[in-house]
């Protein structure tokens, strides 16, 4: 599964341009599925028969998109102006490399040199409007010949395993969830299941709102990467969750109160099978769960997540043992909910 995660993280799929990721998943999944479709938004919905047909239709969901940049203009001397796609802190992108468009044109995000920063500016984060991307163009005309307005750029980031079972990459949120779904789809399933790979989650759960109607489940499990702020500068409940402490089973986030029955099933499975787990100590953020839960007449919704440091940056950090815990928990969850009346 880690090799699959590495392959997925190496692909570019900024919100609205998830094609590379979707094509990879289709190439892996189509021979294992009973049906596979792509809807008008670009969501990928695959179904597979399992050992039994459950009384209630079950779907697993992960999003294919990642945060990045979108080109909005050119300067006279050939630099690119841009906006961010998804929630990115401007402090983490200065000096980072990006790959722009289908050709993966290399660029560097830059700002005014420190020597020119005024004293009153030194304690403030740079505004995105004050940043630029350097593609090595000699003029506006040269830049315009290489890049189009609306082209998106993803972080150009090395994938590394390091330390005691850690992995660093861009887009672990949520290529990790995609990896879990792929490996479940390629396995023998205890129940019939629908696998939903959504688009545009990072810009407002847009794909999930339509995919939730297309998949039409009674029960949905969202598999995600979530904020781990277990850092020296953060203390107490503001750490949210900790890398290395197992799968995260949330009871609530900024947009969803998770189904209590399903929450209890997940925590019970973890306890009965010695799977390390934790919950969040702060209510924040949101996932595709909100879209699924509120679709049609309502969907019973649960979530499992991997704790990830430096979320929405070029250097997301997760631990392999946590990723394995999420996979094991998702697999056992399918068998358990299949027995529900």
FENKA-V722440 format. One record per pair of residues at least 12 apart in sequence whose ideal C-beta (glycine too) atoms are under 10 Angstrom apart, sorted by the first residue. I is the first residue (numbers start at 0). J is the second residue. Records with the same first field share a line. If there is no record, write none. Layout:
I=J  J
This chain:
0=175  178  179  181  182  183  319  322  323  325  326
1=160  164  166  175  178  317  319  322  323
2=178
3=23  24  27  174  175  177  178  179  181  182  185
4=158  166  168  170  171  174  175  176  177  178  179  181  182  305  317  319  322
5=158  159  160  166  168  174  178
6=23  27  158  174  178  181
7=19  20  23  24  27  63  65  168  170  171  173  174  175  176  177  178  181
8=20  65  154  156  158  166  167  168  169  170  171  174  175  177  178  315
9=23  156  157  158  168  169  170  174
10=22  23  24  63  65  153  170  174  177
11=65  67  97  98  99  100  101  103  151  152  153  154  155  169  170
12=62  63  64  65  67  151  153  170  174  177  198
13=64  65  66  67  68  69  83  84  85  97  98  99  150  151  152  153  154  170  199  201  202
14=62  63  64  65  66  67  69  84  85  151  198  199  200  201  202  203  205  206
15=40  41  64  67  69  84  149  151  198  199  201  202  205  206
16=41  64  65  67  69  84  100  101  149  150  151  152  153  198  199
17=40  41  42  43  62  63  64  65  196  197  198  199  200  206
18=37  41  63  101  198
19=63  101  153
20=43  62  63  64  65  170  174  177  196  198
21=37  41  42  43  63  64  177  196  198
22=43
23=63  174  177  181
24=43  45  61  63  177  178  180  181  184  194  196
25=37  43  45  196
27=177  181  182  184  185
28=43  45  47  180  181  184  185  194  196
29=45
30=185
31=45  47  181  183  184  185  186  188  194
32=44  45  46  47  48  184  185  193  194
33=45  46  47  48  191
34=46  47  48  193
35=47  184  194
36=213  214
37=196  198
38=195  197  198  206  209  210  212  213  214
39=209  213
40=197  198  199  205  206  207  208  209  210  213
41=63  64  196  197  198  199  205  206  209  210
42=60  62  63  195  196  197  198  199  205  206  207  208  209  210  211  213  214
43=63  177  180  194  195  196  197  198  206  210
44=58  60  193  194  195  196  197  210  213  214  215
45=180  181  184  192  193  194  195  196  214
46=58  184  191  192  193  194  195  214
47=183  184  185  186  187  188  190  191  192  193  194
48=188  190  191  192
49=186  187  188  189  190  191  192  333  334  337
50=187  188  189  190  191  334  337
51=188  189  190  191  334  337  338
52=190  191  337
53=189  190  191  192  217  218  333  336  337  338  339  340
54=190  217  336  337  338  339  340
55=190  216  217  218  298  299  336  337  339  340
56=190  191  192  193  214  215  216  217  218  219  298
57=188  190  191  192  193  214  216  217  218  219  220  299  332  333  336  337  339
58=192  193  194  195  210  211  213  214  215  216  217  218  219  220  221  291  298  300
59=176  179  180  183  184  192  193  194  195  196  214  216  218  219  220  221  222  303  329  332  333
60=173  176  180  193  194  195  196  197  200  206  207  210  211  214  216  219  220  221  222  223  286  287  288  290  291  300  302
61=172  173  174  175  176  177  178  179  180  181  194  195  196  197  200  220  221  222  223  224  286  287
62=172  173  174  176  177  195  196  197  198  199  200  201  204  206  207  210  221  222  223  224  286  287
63=170  173  174  176  177  196  197  198  199  200  206
64=84  85  151  170  172  173  174  196  197  198  199  200  201  202  205  206
65=84  85  151  153  154  169  170  171  172  173  174  200  201  311  315
66=83  84  85  86  87  92  153  154  169  170  172  201  202  310  311  312  313
67=81  83  84  85  87  92  97  98  99  151  152  153  154  169  170  201  311
68=81  82  83  84  85  87  92  95  97  99  106  108  127  130  132  150  151  152  153  154
69=81  82  83  84  99  148  149  150  151  152
70=82  99  100  106  132  134  142  146  147  148  149  150  151  152
71=127  128  148  149
72=131  139  142  148
73=131  136  138  139  140  141  142  143  146  148
74=131  136  138  139  142
75=138  139  140  142
76=131  136  137  138  139  141  142
77=131  133  134  135  136  137  138  139  140  141  142  143  145
78=106  109  130  131  132  133  134  136  139  142
79=97  99  104  106  108  130  131  132  133  134  136  142  143  145  146  148  150  152
80=127  128  129  130  131  132  148
81=97  99  106  108  127  128  130  131  132  150  151  152
82=127  128
83=127  130  201  311
84=151  152  153  199  201  202
85=172  199  200  201  202  203  311
86=201  202  284  310  311
87=127  154  201  311  312  313
88=124  127  310  311  312
89=108  110  124  125  126  127  128  129  130
90=124  125  312
91=124  154  309  310  311  312  313  314
92=108  110  125  127  130  132  154  311  312  313
93=107  108  109  110  124  125  130
94=107  108  109  110  313
95=107  108  109  132  154  155  156  169  312  313  314
96=108  132  152  154  155  156  157  313
97=132  134  151  152  153  154  155  156  313
98=151  152  153  154  155  156
99=132  134  145  146  147  150  151  152  153  155
100=145  146  147  149  150  151  152
101=150  151
102=145  146  150
103=152  153  155
104=132  134  135  136  145  146  150  152
105=132  133  134  135  152  155
106=131  132  133  134  135  136  142  145  146  152  155
107=131  132  133  134  135  155
108=127  130  131  132  133  152  154  313
109=130  131  132  133
110=125  126  127  129  130  131
111=125  129  130  131
132=146  152
134=146  152
153=169  170  313
154=168  169  170  311  312  313  314  315
155=169  313
156=168  169  170  312  313  314  315
157=169  313  314
158=170  171
159=314  316
160=319
161=316
162=316  318
163=243  318  319  320
164=243  317  318  319  320  321  322  323
165=242  243  308  316  317  318  319  320  321
166=307  315  316  317  318  319  322
167=308  309  313  314  315  316  317
168=307  313  314  315  316  317
169=309  311  312  313  314  315
170=224  311  313  315
171=224  305  307  308  309  310  314  315  316  317  322
172=200  201  223  224  225  226  286  304  305  307  310  311  312  315  317
173=196  197  200  201  221  222  223  224  225  286  287  304  305  307
174=224  315
175=222  223  224  304  305  307  315  317  321  322  325  326
176=196  197  200  221  222  223  224  286  287  303  304  305  325  329
177=194  196  197  222
178=222  305  322  325  326
179=194  220  222  223  303  305  322  323  325  326  327  328  329  330
180=192  194  195  196  220  222  326  329
181=194  196
182=326  329  330
183=222  326  329  330  333
184=196
186=330  333
188=330  333  334  337
189=330  331  332  333  334  335  336  337  338
190=333  334  335  336  337  338
191=333  337
192=216  220  333  336  337
193=210  213  214  215  216  219
194=214
195=207  210  211  213  214  216  219  221  287  291
196=210
197=209  210  211  214  221  287  290  291
198=210
200=221  223  285  286  287  290
201=311
203=285  289  290
204=254  285  286  287  288  289  290  291  293
205=287  290
206=287  290
207=219  221  286  287  288  289  290  291  292  294
208=287  289  290  291  293  294
209=290  294
210=287  290  291  294
211=287  288  289  290  291  292  293  294  295  298  300
212=290  291  294  295
213=294
214=291  294  298
215=294  295  298
216=291  294  295  298  299  300
217=295  296  297  298  299  336  339
218=258  260  261  291  298  299  300  301  332  333  336  337  339
219=258  261  287  288  290  291  292  294  298  299  300  301  302
220=261  265  288  291  299  300  301  302  303  328  329  332  333  336
221=249  255  257  286  287  288  289  290  291  292  300  301  302  303  304
222=246  286  287  302  303  304  305  325  326  328  329
223=247  249  252  284  286  287  288  302  303  304  305  307  325
224=247  286  304  305  306  307  310  311  315  317  321  322  325
225=239  240  247  249  252  279  283  284  286  302  303  304  305  306  307  310
226=238  239  240  247  252  279  281  283  284  304  306  307  308  309  310  311
227=239  240  241  242  243  244  247  277  279  304  305  306  307  308  309  310  315  316  317  318  321
228=240  241  242  280  281  283  306  308  309  310
229=241  242  243  244  306  308
230=242  308  309
235=280  281
236=279  280  281  282
237=280  281  283
238=279  280  281  306
239=277  278  279  280  281  282  283  284  306
240=277  278  279  280  281  304  305  306  307  321
241=277  280  306  308  318  321
242=305  306  307  308  316  317  318  320  321
243=275  277  306  317  318  319  320  321
244=275  276  277  306  318  320  321  324
245=269  274  275  276  277  305  306  318  320  321  323  324  325  328
246=265  269  274  275  276  277  278  303  304  305  306  320  321  322  323  324  325  326  327  328  329
247=276  277  278  279  302  303  304  305  306  307  321  324  325
248=261  262  263  264  265  266  268  269  274  276  277  278  279  301  302  303  304  325  328
249=262  265  277  278  279  282  284  286  288  301  302  303  304
250=262  263  266  278  279  282  301  302
251=278  279  282  283  302
252=279  281  282  283  284  285  286  288  289  302  304
253=281  282  283  284  285  286  289
254=282  283  284  285  286  287  288  289  290  292  293
255=285  286  287  288  289  290  291  292  293  300  301  302
256=282  288  289  292  300
257=288  292  299  300  301  302
258=288  292  297  298  299  300  301  302
259=299  301
260=299  301  336  339
261=299  300  301  302  332  335  336  339
262=278  300  301  302
263=301
264=301  331  332  335  336  339
265=278  301  302  303  328  329  331  332  335  336
266=278  328
267=331  335
268=327  328  329  330  331  332  334  335
269=303  324  327  328  331  332
271=331  335
272=324  327  328  331
273=327
274=323  324  325  326  327  328  331
275=320  321  323  324  327  328
276=303  321  324  325  328
277=304  306  321  324
279=302  304  306
284=304  310
286=300  302  304
287=300  302
288=300  301  302
299=336  339
301=332  336
303=324  325  326  328  329  332
304=321  325
305=317  318  319  321  322  323  324  325  326
306=318  321  322  325
307=321  322
